[in-house]
Amino acid sequence: MVPPVQVSPLIKTARWSALLIGLIYGKQRYDYLKPIAAEEKRIEEEEKKLREEQERIYKQLSEGL
C-alpha cells in the first residue's frame, strides 16, 4: 500500500474553519426558524380545533334531521 500523504496545514485549517462556520451558521439558522415553526404549529392546532368543532356541529345537525 501507498503511505498516506501529508496534508497541508493550510488545507487542514480551511477544512476546520469551514466546519466551525457551518456549525455556527446552522445554530443561528435554527434559532431564527424555531419561533416561526412554533407559531405555525400553534396556528395549525387552533385551526384543527376549529375544524373539529365545525365537524361536530355538522354531525349534530345532520343527525337531528
Predicted model as a PDB file, atoms N, CA, C, CB and O in Angstrom, pLDDT in the B-factor column:
MODEL        1                                                                  
ATOM      1  N   MET A   1       0.832  -1.189   0.000  1.00 88.00           N  
ATOM      2  CA  MET A   1       0.000   0.000   0.000  1.00 88.00           C  
ATOM      3  C   MET A   1       0.872   1.246   0.000  1.00 88.00           C  
ATOM      4  CB  MET A   1      -0.944   0.002   1.208  1.00 88.00           C  
ATOM      5  O   MET A   1       2.030   1.228   0.417  1.00 88.00           O  
ATOM      6  N   VAL A   2       0.283   2.307  -0.474  1.00 89.00           N  
ATOM      7  CA  VAL A   2       0.973   3.587  -0.533  1.00 89.00           C  
ATOM      8  C   VAL A   2       0.815   4.290   0.815  1.00 89.00           C  
ATOM      9  CB  VAL A   2       0.421   4.471  -1.695  1.00 89.00           C  
ATOM     10  O   VAL A   2      -0.290   4.331   1.356  1.00 89.00           O  
ATOM     11  N   PRO A   3       1.900   4.845   1.368  1.00 89.00           N  
ATOM     12  CA  PRO A   3       1.778   5.552   2.646  1.00 89.00           C  
ATOM     13  C   PRO A   3       0.914   6.805   2.492  1.00 89.00           C  
ATOM     14  CB  PRO A   3       3.173   5.932   3.186  1.00 89.00           C  
ATOM     15  O   PRO A   3       0.863   7.392   1.411  1.00 89.00           O  
ATOM     16  N   PRO A   4       0.238   7.216   3.560  1.00 89.00           N  
ATOM     17  CA  PRO A   4      -0.620   8.403   3.469  1.00 89.00           C  
ATOM     18  C   PRO A   4       0.189   9.662   3.149  1.00 89.00           C  
ATOM     19  CB  PRO A   4      -1.389   8.599   4.779  1.00 89.00           C  
ATOM     20  O   PRO A   4       1.361   9.786   3.502  1.00 89.00           O  
ATOM     21  N   VAL A   5      -0.478  10.575   2.476  1.00 92.00           N  
ATOM     22  CA  VAL A   5       0.152  11.824   2.055  1.00 92.00           C  
ATOM     23  C   VAL A   5      -0.034  12.866   3.154  1.00 92.00           C  
ATOM     24  CB  VAL A   5      -0.445  12.329   0.703  1.00 92.00           C  
ATOM     25  O   VAL A   5      -1.102  12.944   3.759  1.00 92.00           O  
ATOM     26  N   GLN A   6       0.980  13.650   3.410  1.00 94.00           N  
ATOM     27  CA  GLN A   6       0.878  14.750   4.379  1.00 94.00           C  
ATOM     28  C   GLN A   6      -0.052  15.823   3.815  1.00 94.00           C  
ATOM     29  CB  GLN A   6       2.291  15.354   4.701  1.00 94.00           C  
ATOM     30  O   GLN A   6       0.143  16.303   2.699  1.00 94.00           O  
ATOM     31  N   VAL A   7      -1.051  16.187   4.589  1.00 94.00           N  
ATOM     32  CA  VAL A   7      -1.996  17.222   4.171  1.00 94.00           C  
ATOM     33  C   VAL A   7      -1.453  18.566   4.630  1.00 94.00           C  
ATOM     34  CB  VAL A   7      -3.429  16.964   4.753  1.00 94.00           C  
ATOM     35  O   VAL A   7      -0.969  18.705   5.753  1.00 94.00           O  
ATOM     36  N   SER A   8      -1.540  19.545   3.753  1.00 96.00           N  
ATOM     37  CA  SER A   8      -1.036  20.881   4.043  1.00 96.00           C  
ATOM     38  C   SER A   8      -1.752  21.472   5.259  1.00 96.00           C  
ATOM     39  CB  SER A   8      -1.210  21.799   2.820  1.00 96.00           C  
ATOM     40  O   SER A   8      -2.964  21.307   5.397  1.00 96.00           O  
ATOM     41  N   PRO A   9      -1.024  22.154   6.137  1.00 96.00           N  
ATOM     42  CA  PRO A   9      -1.673  22.812   7.276  1.00 96.00           C  
ATOM     43  C   PRO A   9      -2.713  23.845   6.831  1.00 96.00           C  
ATOM     44  CB  PRO A   9      -0.623  23.486   8.154  1.00 96.00           C  
ATOM     45  O   PRO A   9      -3.709  24.058   7.521  1.00 96.00           O  
ATOM     46  N   LEU A  10      -2.486  24.475   5.695  1.00 97.00           N  
ATOM     47  CA  LEU A  10      -3.462  25.439   5.166  1.00 97.00           C  
ATOM     48  C   LEU A  10      -4.776  24.734   4.845  1.00 97.00           C  
ATOM     49  CB  LEU A  10      -2.909  26.144   3.900  1.00 97.00           C  
ATOM     50  O   LEU A  10      -5.848  25.256   5.149  1.00 97.00           O  
ATOM     51  N   ILE A  11      -4.702  23.556   4.237  1.00 97.00           N  
ATOM     52  CA  ILE A  11      -5.915  22.809   3.902  1.00 97.00           C  
ATOM     53  C   ILE A  11      -6.613  22.334   5.175  1.00 97.00           C  
ATOM     54  CB  ILE A  11      -5.580  21.605   2.991  1.00 97.00           C  
ATOM     55  O   ILE A  11      -7.838  22.403   5.273  1.00 97.00           O  
ATOM     56  N   LYS A  12      -5.847  21.858   6.142  1.00 97.00           N  
ATOM     57  CA  LYS A  12      -6.437  21.432   7.415  1.00 97.00           C  
ATOM     58  C   LYS A  12      -7.162  22.591   8.090  1.00 97.00           C  
ATOM     59  CB  LYS A  12      -5.354  20.869   8.352  1.00 97.00           C  
ATOM     60  O   LYS A  12      -8.287  22.439   8.565  1.00 97.00           O  
ATOM     61  N   THR A  13      -6.513  23.740   8.127  1.00 98.00           N  
ATOM     62  CA  THR A  13      -7.112  24.923   8.748  1.00 98.00           C  
ATOM     63  C   THR A  13      -8.387  25.332   8.014  1.00 98.00           C  
ATOM     64  CB  THR A  13      -6.109  26.091   8.761  1.00 98.00           C  
ATOM     65  O   THR A  13      -9.387  25.676   8.644  1.00 98.00           O  
ATOM     66  N   ALA A  14      -8.349  25.292   6.685  1.00 98.00           N  
ATOM     67  CA  ALA A  14      -9.519  25.668   5.895  1.00 98.00           C  
ATOM     68  C   ALA A  14     -10.683  24.704   6.162  1.00 98.00           C  
ATOM     69  CB  ALA A  14      -9.169  25.684   4.390  1.00 98.00           C  
ATOM     70  O   ALA A  14     -11.832  25.131   6.282  1.00 98.00           O  
ATOM     71  N   ARG A  15     -10.383  23.419   6.253  1.00 98.00           N  
ATOM     72  CA  ARG A  15     -11.442  22.440   6.493  1.00 98.00           C  
ATOM     73  C   ARG A  15     -12.062  22.609   7.876  1.00 98.00           C  
ATOM     74  CB  ARG A  15     -10.896  21.025   6.340  1.00 98.00           C  
ATOM     75  O   ARG A  15     -13.284  22.564   8.014  1.00 98.00           O  
ATOM     76  N   TRP A  16     -11.238  22.803   8.898  1.00 98.00           N  
ATOM     77  CA  TRP A  16     -11.758  23.005  10.254  1.00 98.00           C  
ATOM     78  C   TRP A  16     -12.535  24.312  10.346  1.00 98.00           C  
ATOM     79  CB  TRP A  16     -10.611  23.000  11.279  1.00 98.00           C  
ATOM     80  O   TRP A  16     -13.565  24.390  11.016  1.00 98.00           O  
ATOM     81  N   SER A  17     -12.027  25.343   9.660  1.00 98.00           N  
ATOM     82  CA  SER A  17     -12.739  26.629   9.664  1.00 98.00           C  
ATOM     83  C   SER A  17     -14.110  26.483   9.020  1.00 98.00           C  
ATOM     84  CB  SER A  17     -11.919  27.708   8.926  1.00 98.00           C  
ATOM     85  O   SER A  17     -15.101  27.009   9.527  1.00 98.00           O  
ATOM     86  N   ALA A  18     -14.162  25.765   7.898  1.00 98.00           N  
ATOM     87  CA  ALA A  18     -15.449  25.565   7.219  1.00 98.00           C  
ATOM     88  C   ALA A  18     -16.415  24.794   8.113  1.00 98.00           C  
ATOM     89  CB  ALA A  18     -15.248  24.815   5.884  1.00 98.00           C  
ATOM     90  O   ALA A  18     -17.608  25.094   8.156  1.00 98.00           O  
ATOM     91  N   LEU A  19     -15.891  23.799   8.824  1.00 98.00           N  
ATOM     92  CA  LEU A  19     -16.740  23.039   9.739  1.00 98.00           C  
ATOM     93  C   LEU A  19     -17.303  23.928  10.840  1.00 98.00           C  
ATOM     94  CB  LEU A  19     -15.956  21.881  10.352  1.00 98.00           C  
ATOM     95  O   LEU A  19     -18.502  23.890  11.116  1.00 98.00           O  
ATOM     96  N   LEU A  20     -16.454  24.722  11.467  1.00 98.00           N  
ATOM     97  CA  LEU A  20     -16.908  25.599  12.549  1.00 98.00           C  
ATOM     98  C   LEU A  20     -17.877  26.659  12.054  1.00 98.00           C  
ATOM     99  CB  LEU A  20     -15.720  26.267  13.218  1.00 98.00           C  
ATOM    100  O   LEU A  20     -18.871  26.954  12.718  1.00 98.00           O  
ATOM    101  N   ILE A  21     -17.594  27.230  10.897  1.00 98.00           N  
ATOM    102  CA  ILE A  21     -18.504  28.234  10.325  1.00 98.00           C  
ATOM    103  C   ILE A  21     -19.862  27.590  10.023  1.00 98.00           C  
ATOM    104  CB  ILE A  21     -17.895  28.860   9.026  1.00 98.00           C  
ATOM    105  O   ILE A  21     -20.906  28.204  10.243  1.00 98.00           O  
ATOM    106  N   GLY A  22     -19.844  26.358   9.521  1.00 98.00           N  
ATOM    107  CA  GLY A  22     -21.091  25.650   9.248  1.00 98.00           C  
ATOM    108  C   GLY A  22     -21.895  25.389  10.513  1.00 98.00           C  
ATOM    109  O   GLY A  22     -23.120  25.514  10.513  1.00 98.00           O  
ATOM    110  N   LEU A  23     -21.209  25.027  11.587  1.00 98.00           N  
ATOM    111  CA  LEU A  23     -21.902  24.806  12.856  1.00 98.00           C  
ATOM    112  C   LEU A  23     -22.511  26.099  13.382  1.00 98.00           C  
ATOM    113  CB  LEU A  23     -20.941  24.219  13.893  1.00 98.00           C  
ATOM    114  O   LEU A  23     -23.648  26.103  13.855  1.00 98.00           O  
ATOM    115  N   ILE A  24     -21.772  27.181  13.304  1.00 98.00           N  
ATOM    116  CA  ILE A  24     -22.270  28.472  13.782  1.00 98.00           C  
ATOM    117  C   ILE A  24     -23.462  28.919  12.943  1.00 98.00           C  
ATOM    118  CB  ILE A  24     -21.152  29.538  13.740  1.00 98.00           C  
ATOM    119  O   ILE A  24     -24.466  29.388  13.478  1.00 98.00           O  
ATOM    120  N   TYR A  25     -23.344  28.771  11.619  1.00 98.00           N  
ATOM    121  CA  TYR A  25     -24.447  29.154  10.742  1.00 98.00           C  
ATOM    122  C   TYR A  25     -25.694  28.311  11.037  1.00 98.00           C  
ATOM    123  CB  TYR A  25     -24.035  29.001   9.265  1.00 98.00           C  
ATOM    124  O   TYR A  25     -26.806  28.836  11.099  1.00 98.00           O  
ATOM    125  N   GLY A  26     -25.498  27.016  11.215  1.00 98.00           N  
ATOM    126  CA  GLY A  26     -26.626  26.128  11.493  1.00 98.00           C  
ATOM    127  C   GLY A  26     -27.336  26.499  12.787  1.00 98.00           C  
ATOM    128  O   GLY A  26     -28.565  26.482  12.847  1.00 98.00           O  
ATOM    129  N   LYS A  27     -26.579  26.831  13.814  1.00 98.00           N  
ATOM    130  CA  LYS A  27     -27.163  27.229  15.096  1.00 98.00           C  
ATOM    131  C   LYS A  27     -27.961  28.527  14.949  1.00 98.00           C  
ATOM    132  CB  LYS A  27     -26.060  27.399  16.161  1.00 98.00           C  
ATOM    133  O   LYS A  27     -29.068  28.646  15.475  1.00 98.00           O  
ATOM    134  N   GLN A  28     -27.394  29.493  14.235  1.00 98.00           N  
ATOM    135  CA  GLN A  28     -28.100  30.764  14.032  1.00 98.00           C  
ATOM    136  C   GLN A  28     -29.377  30.550  13.223  1.00 98.00           C  
ATOM    137  CB  GLN A  28     -27.186  31.783  13.320  1.00 98.00           C  
ATOM    138  O   GLN A  28     -30.419  31.127  13.533  1.00 98.00           O  
ATOM    139  N   ARG A  29     -29.291  29.726  12.194  1.00 98.00           N  
ATOM    140  CA  ARG A  29     -30.462  29.476  11.353  1.00 98.00           C  
ATOM    141  C   ARG A  29     -31.551  28.756  12.149  1.00 98.00           C  
ATOM    142  CB  ARG A  29     -30.070  28.647  10.110  1.00 98.00           C  
ATOM    143  O   ARG A  29     -32.734  29.069  12.017  1.00 98.00           O  
ATOM    144  N   TYR A  30     -31.147  27.798  12.969  1.00 98.00           N  
ATOM    145  CA  TYR A  30     -32.097  27.069  13.814  1.00 98.00           C  
ATOM    146  C   TYR A  30     -32.785  28.026  14.781  1.00 98.00           C  
ATOM    147  CB  TYR A  30     -31.384  25.941  14.592  1.00 98.00           C  
ATOM    148  O   TYR A  30     -34.003  27.975  14.949  1.00 98.00           O  
ATOM    149  N   ASP A  31     -32.003  28.898  15.417  1.00 98.00           N  
ATOM    150  CA  ASP A  31     -32.582  29.863  16.352  1.00 98.00           C  
ATOM    151  C   ASP A  31     -33.526  30.825  15.648  1.00 98.00           C  
ATOM    152  CB  ASP A  31     -31.480  30.642  17.058  1.00 98.00           C  
ATOM    153  O   ASP A  31     -34.489  31.292  16.255  1.00 98.00           O  
ATOM    154  N   TYR A  32     -33.270  31.130  14.386  1.00 98.00           N  
ATOM    155  CA  TYR A  32     -34.136  32.016  13.615  1.00 98.00           C  
ATOM    156  C   TYR A  32     -35.444  31.318  13.245  1.00 98.00           C  
ATOM    157  CB  TYR A  32     -33.417  32.495  12.351  1.00 98.00           C  
ATOM    158  O   TYR A  32     -36.512  31.925  13.321  1.00 98.00           O  
ATOM    159  N   LEU A  33     -35.366  30.048  12.846  1.00 98.00           N  
ATOM    160  CA  LEU A  33     -36.547  29.342  12.354  1.00 98.00           C  
ATOM    161  C   LEU A  33     -37.410  28.725  13.448  1.00 98.00           C  
ATOM    162  CB  LEU A  33     -36.125  28.274  11.412  1.00 98.00           C  
ATOM    163  O   LEU A  33     -38.594  28.475  13.223  1.00 98.00           O  
ATOM    164  N   LYS A  34     -36.852  28.477  14.615  1.00 98.00           N  
ATOM    165  CA  LYS A  34     -37.586  27.805  15.682  1.00 98.00           C  
ATOM    166  C   LYS A  34     -38.846  28.559  16.104  1.00 98.00           C  
ATOM    167  CB  LYS A  34     -36.687  27.619  16.875  1.00 98.00           C  
ATOM    168  O   LYS A  34     -39.905  27.937  16.195  1.00 98.00           O  
ATOM    169  N   PRO A  35     -38.786  29.883  16.368  1.00 97.00           N  
ATOM    170  CA  PRO A  35     -40.034  30.578  16.755  1.00 97.00           C  
ATOM    171  C   PRO A  35     -41.060  30.622  15.623  1.00 97.00           C  
ATOM    172  CB  PRO A  35     -39.720  32.003  17.202  1.00 97.00           C  
ATOM    173  O   PRO A  35     -42.263  30.608  15.884  1.00 97.00           O  
ATOM    174  N   ILE A  36     -40.609  30.672  14.395  1.00 98.00           N  
ATOM    175  CA  ILE A  36     -41.533  30.689  13.260  1.00 98.00           C  
ATOM    176  C   ILE A  36     -42.278  29.367  13.201  1.00 98.00           C  
ATOM    177  CB  ILE A  36     -40.780  30.953  11.929  1.00 98.00           C  
ATOM    178  O   ILE A  36     -43.492  29.343  12.999  1.00 98.00           O  
ATOM    179  N   ALA A  37     -41.555  28.264  13.375  1.00 98.00           N  
ATOM    180  CA  ALA A  37     -42.185  26.944  13.354  1.00 98.00           C  
ATOM    181  C   ALA A  37     -43.142  26.779  14.529  1.00 98.00           C  
ATOM    182  CB  ALA A  37     -41.120  25.839  13.381  1.00 98.00           C  
ATOM    183  O   ALA A  37     -44.203  26.173  14.382  1.00 98.00           O  
ATOM    184  N   ALA A  38     -42.780  27.308  15.680  1.00 98.00           N  
ATOM    185  CA  ALA A  38     -43.659  27.209  16.847  1.00 98.00           C  
ATOM    186  C   ALA A  38     -44.960  27.965  16.603  1.00 98.00           C  
ATOM    187  CB  ALA A  38     -42.953  27.753  18.104  1.00 98.00           C  
ATOM    188  O   ALA A  38     -46.034  27.488  16.969  1.00 98.00           O  
ATOM    189  N   GLU A  39     -44.870  29.131  15.993  1.00 98.00           N  
ATOM    190  CA  GLU A  39     -46.068  29.917  15.685  1.00 98.00           C  
ATOM    191  C   GLU A  39     -46.943  29.188  14.672  1.00 98.00           C  
ATOM    192  CB  GLU A  39     -45.680  31.306  15.147  1.00 98.00           C  
ATOM    193  O   GLU A  39     -48.165  29.152  14.820  1.00 98.00           O  
ATOM    194  N   GLU A  40     -46.325  28.605  13.643  1.00 98.00           N  
ATOM    195  CA  GLU A  40     -47.091  27.855  12.653  1.00 98.00           C  
ATOM    196  C   GLU A  40     -47.791  26.654  13.303  1.00 98.00           C  
ATOM    197  CB  GLU A  40     -46.170  27.383  11.509  1.00 98.00           C  
ATOM    198  O   GLU A  40     -48.936  26.347  12.972  1.00 98.00           O  
ATOM    199  N   LYS A  41     -47.110  25.989  14.213  1.00 98.00           N  
ATOM    200  CA  LYS A  41     -47.703  24.848  14.902  1.00 98.00           C  
ATOM    201  C   LYS A  41     -48.879  25.288  15.765  1.00 98.00           C  
ATOM    202  CB  LYS A  41     -46.653  24.136  15.762  1.00 98.00           C  
ATOM    203  O   LYS A  41     -49.899  24.602  15.814  1.00 98.00           O  
ATOM    204  N   ARG A  42     -48.748  26.424  16.444  1.00 98.00           N  
ATOM    205  CA  ARG A  42     -49.823  26.939  17.274  1.00 98.00           C  
ATOM    206  C   ARG A  42     -51.045  27.272  16.419  1.00 98.00           C  
ATOM    207  CB  ARG A  42     -49.355  28.178  18.050  1.00 98.00           C  
ATOM    208  O   ARG A  42     -52.172  26.949  16.793  1.00 98.00           O  
ATOM    209  N   ILE A  43     -50.824  27.912  15.279  1.00 98.00           N  
ATOM    210  CA  ILE A  43     -51.925  28.265  14.381  1.00 98.00           C  
ATOM    211  C   ILE A  43     -52.588  27.003  13.841  1.00 98.00           C  
ATOM    212  CB  ILE A  43     -51.420  29.147  13.216  1.00 98.00           C  
ATOM    213  O   ILE A  43     -53.814  26.932  13.751  1.00 98.00           O  
ATOM    214  N   GLU A  44     -51.777  26.003  13.480  1.00 97.00           N  
ATOM    215  CA  GLU A  44     -52.323  24.747  12.972  1.00 97.00           C  
ATOM    216  C   GLU A  44     -53.187  24.062  14.025  1.00 97.00           C  
ATOM    217  CB  GLU A  44     -51.192  23.813  12.528  1.00 97.00           C  
ATOM    218  O   GLU A  44     -54.234  23.509  13.691  1.00 97.00           O  
ATOM    219  N   GLU A  45     -52.773  24.088  15.280  1.00 97.00           N  
ATOM    220  CA  GLU A  45     -53.571  23.486  16.348  1.00 97.00           C  
ATOM    221  C   GLU A  45     -54.893  24.219  16.539  1.00 97.00           C  
ATOM    222  CB  GLU A  45     -52.786  23.482  17.655  1.00 97.00           C  
ATOM    223  O   GLU A  45     -55.928  23.592  16.767  1.00 97.00           O  
ATOM    224  N   GLU A  46     -54.859  25.558  16.445  1.00 97.00           N  
ATOM    225  CA  GLU A  46     -56.105  26.330  16.564  1.00 97.00           C  
ATOM    226  C   GLU A  46     -57.048  25.994  15.417  1.00 97.00           C  
ATOM    227  CB  GLU A  46     -55.810  27.848  16.584  1.00 97.00           C  
ATOM    228  O   GLU A  46     -58.249  25.818  15.626  1.00 97.00           O  
ATOM    229  N   GLU A  47     -56.507  25.905  14.207  1.00 98.00           N  
ATOM    230  CA  GLU A  47     -57.341  25.575  13.054  1.00 98.00           C  
ATOM    231  C   GLU A  47     -57.909  24.165  13.179  1.00 98.00           C  
ATOM    232  CB  GLU A  47     -56.535  25.707  11.754  1.00 98.00           C  
ATOM    233  O   GLU A  47     -59.052  23.917  12.794  1.00 98.00           O  
ATOM    234  N   LYS A  48     -57.120  23.250  13.712  1.00 97.00           N  
ATOM    235  CA  LYS A  48     -57.591  21.880  13.895  1.00 97.00           C  
ATOM    236  C   LYS A  48     -58.755  21.843  14.890  1.00 97.00           C  
ATOM    237  CB  LYS A  48     -56.440  20.974  14.379  1.00 97.00           C  
ATOM    238  O   LYS A  48     -59.749  21.153  14.664  1.00 97.00           O  
ATOM    239  N   LYS A  49     -58.625  22.586  15.990  1.00 97.00           N  
ATOM    240  CA  LYS A  49     -59.710  22.633  16.971  1.00 97.00           C  
ATOM    241  C   LYS A  49     -60.974  23.213  16.344  1.00 97.00           C  
ATOM    242  CB  LYS A  49     -59.294  23.464  18.199  1.00 97.00           C  
ATOM    243  O   LYS A  49     -62.069  22.694  16.557  1.00 97.00           O  
ATOM    244  N   LEU A  50     -60.827  24.280  15.577  1.00 97.00           N  
ATOM    245  CA  LEU A  50     -61.969  24.904  14.919  1.00 97.00           C  
ATOM    246  C   LEU A  50     -62.608  23.937  13.928  1.00 97.00           C  
ATOM    247  CB  LEU A  50     -61.541  26.196  14.206  1.00 97.00           C  
ATOM    248  O   LEU A  50     -63.832  23.822  13.868  1.00 97.00           O  
ATOM    249  N   ARG A  51     -61.779  23.244  13.151  1.00 97.00           N  
ATOM    250  CA  ARG A  51     -62.290  22.291  12.171  1.00 97.00           C  
ATOM    251  C   ARG A  51     -63.028  21.143  12.864  1.00 97.00           C  
ATOM    252  CB  ARG A  51     -61.140  21.744  11.308  1.00 97.00           C  
ATOM    253  O   ARG A  51     -64.081  20.716  12.392  1.00 97.00           O  
ATOM    254  N   GLU A  52     -62.489  20.641  13.972  1.00 97.00           N  
ATOM    255  CA  GLU A  52     -63.157  19.576  14.710  1.00 97.00           C  
ATOM    256  C   GLU A  52     -64.490  20.049  15.289  1.00 97.00           C  
ATOM    257  CB  GLU A  52     -62.253  19.063  15.828  1.00 97.00           C  
ATOM    258  O   GLU A  52     -65.471  19.304  15.296  1.00 97.00           O  
ATOM    259  N   GLU A  53     -64.517  21.274  15.765  1.00 96.00           N  
ATOM    260  CA  GLU A  53     -65.759  21.837  16.303  1.00 96.00           C  
ATOM    261  C   GLU A  53     -66.808  21.961  15.200  1.00 96.00           C  
ATOM    262  CB  GLU A  53     -65.497  23.217  16.952  1.00 96.00           C  
ATOM    263  O   GLU A  53     -67.978  21.646  15.419  1.00 96.00           O  
ATOM    264  N   GLN A  54     -66.398  22.417  14.024  1.00 96.00           N  
ATOM    265  CA  GLN A  54     -67.323  22.534  12.902  1.00 96.00           C  
ATOM    266  C   GLN A  54     -67.841  21.164  12.475  1.00 96.00           C  
ATOM    267  CB  GLN A  54     -66.644  23.232  11.723  1.00 96.00           C  
ATOM    268  O   GLN A  54     -69.021  21.010  12.161  1.00 96.00           O  
ATOM    269  N   GLU A  55     -66.948  20.169  12.466  1.00 95.00           N  
ATOM    270  CA  GLU A  55     -67.388  18.811  12.111  1.00 95.00           C  
ATOM    271  C   GLU A  55     -68.371  18.256  13.144  1.00 95.00           C  
ATOM    272  CB  GLU A  55     -66.174  17.871  11.986  1.00 95.00           C  
ATOM    273  O   GLU A  55     -69.330  17.572  12.787  1.00 95.00           O  
ATOM    274  N   ARG A  56     -68.134  18.547  14.409  1.00 94.00           N  
ATOM    275  CA  ARG A  56     -69.027  18.088  15.466  1.00 94.00           C  
ATOM    276  C   ARG A  56     -70.412  18.731  15.307  1.00 94.00           C  
ATOM    277  CB  ARG A  56     -68.432  18.415  16.858  1.00 94.00           C  
ATOM    278  O   ARG A  56     -71.435  18.057  15.429  1.00 94.00           O  
ATOM    279  N   ILE A  57     -70.429  20.031  15.035  1.00 94.00           N  
ATOM    280  CA  ILE A  57     -71.704  20.734  14.841  1.00 94.00           C  
ATOM    281  C   ILE A  57     -72.427  20.187  13.618  1.00 94.00           C  
ATOM    282  CB  ILE A  57     -71.474  22.257  14.690  1.00 94.00           C  
ATOM    283  O   ILE A  57     -73.639  19.971  13.651  1.00 94.00           O  
ATOM    284  N   TYR A  58     -71.687  19.963  12.544  1.00 94.00           N  
ATOM    285  CA  TYR A  58     -72.296  19.424  11.328  1.00 94.00           C  
ATOM    286  C   TYR A  58     -72.898  18.048  11.593  1.00 94.00           C  
ATOM    287  CB  TYR A  58     -71.257  19.342  10.194  1.00 94.00           C  
ATOM    288  O   TYR A  58     -73.991  17.734  11.124  1.00 94.00           O  
ATOM    289  N   LYS A  59     -72.168  17.235  12.351  1.00 93.00           N  
ATOM    290  CA  LYS A  59     -72.658  15.886  12.655  1.00 93.00           C  
ATOM    291  C   LYS A  59     -73.935  15.964  13.496  1.00 93.00           C  
ATOM    292  CB  LYS A  59     -71.571  15.064  13.400  1.00 93.00           C  
ATOM    293  O   LYS A  59     -74.873  15.201  13.267  1.00 93.00           O  
ATOM    294  N   GLN A  60     -73.975  16.890  14.473  1.00 91.00           N  
ATOM    295  CA  GLN A  60     -75.169  17.041  15.293  1.00 91.00           C  
ATOM    296  C   GLN A  60     -76.355  17.493  14.462  1.00 91.00           C  
ATOM    297  CB  GLN A  60     -74.918  18.028  16.417  1.00 91.00           C  
ATOM    298  O   GLN A  60     -77.468  16.999  14.643  1.00 91.00           O  
ATOM    299  N   LEU A  61     -76.123  18.429  13.551  1.00 90.00           N  
ATOM    300  CA  LEU A  61     -77.205  18.930  12.707  1.00 90.00           C  
ATOM    301  C   LEU A  61     -77.696  17.850  11.753  1.00 90.00           C  
ATOM    302  CB  LEU A  61     -76.745  20.159  11.920  1.00 90.00           C  
ATOM    303  O   LEU A  61     -78.897  17.743  11.508  1.00 90.00           O  
ATOM    304  N   SER A  62     -76.783  17.049  11.212  1.00 89.00           N  
ATOM    305  CA  SER A  62     -77.207  16.017  10.262  1.00 89.00           C  
ATOM    306  C   SER A  62     -77.936  14.879  10.970  1.00 89.00           C  
ATOM    307  CB  SER A  62     -75.997  15.468   9.498  1.00 89.00           C  
ATOM    308  O   SER A  62     -78.801  14.240  10.371  1.00 89.00           O  
ATOM    309  N   GLU A  63     -77.604  14.615  12.226  1.00 86.00           N  
ATOM    310  CA  GLU A  63     -78.321  13.588  12.993  1.00 86.00           C  
ATOM    311  C   GLU A  63     -79.698  14.088  13.412  1.00 86.00           C  
ATOM    312  CB  GLU A  63     -77.510  13.176  14.236  1.00 86.00           C  
ATOM    313  O   GLU A  63     -80.634  13.300  13.548  1.00 86.00           O  
ATOM    314  N   GLY A  64     -79.819  15.383  13.613  1.00 74.00           N  
ATOM    315  CA  GLY A  64     -81.097  15.947  14.031  1.00 74.00           C  
ATOM    316  C   GLY A  64     -82.126  15.992  12.931  1.00 74.00           C  
ATOM    317  O   GLY A  64     -83.320  16.114  13.203  1.00 74.00           O  
ATOM    318  N   LEU A  65     -81.687  15.897  11.696  1.00 63.00           N  
ATOM    319  CA  LEU A  65     -82.648  15.944  10.581  1.00 63.00           C  
ATOM    320  C   LEU A  65     -83.294  14.653  10.405  1.00 63.00           C  
ATOM    321  CB  LEU A  65     -82.000  16.347   9.302  1.00 63.00           C  
ATOM    322  O   LEU A  65     -84.133  14.498   9.517  1.00 63.00           O  
TER     323      LEU A  65                                                      
ENDMDL                                                                          
END                                                                             
